[in-house]
Amino acid sequence: MTTFFNLTLAGLSSGAVYAALGLSLVIIYRATRVVNFAQPALALISSYVAYSVTKDTGSYWLGFAAAIVVGTVLGVAVERLLVRPLRDAGELSAIIATLGLLLVLQAVSGMIWSNEPHAFSYAFDFRGRFSAADLFAVLAVVVTASGVLLLFKFTSLGLRMRAAAFNPEVARLLGVRVGVMLTLGWGLAAAVGSLAGMLAIPPFISPTTLDEVFVFALTAAVLGGLDNPLGTIVGGLALGIGLSYVSGLLGPELVPLAALAILVAVLAVRPAGLFGRATARRV
Amino acid sequence: MLEIEGLSAHYGLVRALSNVNLKVEEGSITAILGANGAGKTTLLRVISGLVRASEGRITAFGEDITTTPTDRIARSGVAHVPEGGGVIPELTVEENLRLGALWRKDRADRAKALDEVLELFPPLVPRRSRAAGTLSGGERQMLAIGRGLMGRPRLLLLDEPSLGLAPMVAAKIMAVLRDLRADTGLTVLLVEQNARSALSISDYGFVLGLGEVVASENAATLLADDQLRHAYLGF
């Protein structure tokens, strides 16, 4: 019984990270129908910046703030410079472009910060069963995710962003600056992604640190139906806990396999996601 | 109010509008009539900037809007209710309505506009917090027109508001438009296939045939012109 309890707690904090990175994918997918494969690279670059800032100033939180700011700026830049020019070239073009950007940015980060892993500090003490660092991860994600959901549901900015995502032409006819909404969405998503990166990366950062986490985050997003923020958060937490059971009861080497098995199973059985609404897009 | 001079528009190589000249007087209801494919919908889409004109000029409220972006045209006071209404089914009825006024700074007046629109279309009141996708065809059209009115437009562009509706519901919507014009002096440009019902509330009518204006007359004159009615209006 205590094993289960401990595994659940351990899964909760990693699940929160998958949920946050998954959420950053969903915000973008919902607005532009693009799966942003460059998201882990954006989080990686911003975490590397945090690493440098923390190293130079000695302050973890200065580095943390720098990561969020750099992440936001990178998200805005990717939308403006890469995704928007490809808007008329079909959805697949933008997706392939983000995949290319992922490889380029990983290579570039290796050139700047070297491919050797560097020690990357936690926000708080990480020792123990459910450490302060774990608690911080869960709280940070819960607060951020609630903030994003409340923004979408209850503010007029959120309403405009949703309208621009659901029906850009009608949104334009109602005076919404659709381009601005898309850019804001990418900035917001990349900020959330950078938060996920900061939580996922410790204890070591290297250009490929986030690859595995990204697979889990993508699985969480697919579990949620790819355009359902709340479903993705639930999916991320469930996946974290489930993989923690797999790791604790069957062996840690099976975790990536289990994640891929879940991904394939969901796509085969419920392609709209566990929480996908069948009526979603029509009319 | 709205003036269109020598307007042409193309979809690729296909010419959809050719040398259209049209004038809408302030406070009038003007009907655009014609068969399927005559260019009626394209004309509205060019006015609101969704389709770019290849030739000609559009002036609204004394300003040249030929190349103005759609969202700016909307914020200048042109509400375009597209064919089928363009209701966003994922949003609630109230969210759809609020969306129509969000660009206006005056919060208090936005709330007032919401009350007025709900008063204008009482069937929407009990459905306020339901997803717009659950509405019937007539309710959707009311929601779409209501959303257009939320921005307190000076010019309302309506694309086939009675399409697919029961005759009773269509007549009700026409009556609402007539009363609105009488009460608020709203200017309406109304695209309709149902020429008789459109002309019954209109001051002027323009008849389009294959992208060209083939007749422009007072509504009463058009209704009385048997030849034209048979040739273009089908009744």
Interface residues (C-beta under 8 A of the other chain):
Chain A: S156 L159 R160 R162 A163 F166 N167 E169 V170 A171 R172 L173 L174 G175 V176 R177 V178 T279 A280 R282 V283
Chain B: S48 L50 P69 T70 D71 A74 R75 A79 H80 P82 G84 G86 V87 I88 P89 E90 L91 E95 R98 L99 G100 L102 W103 G133 R147 G151
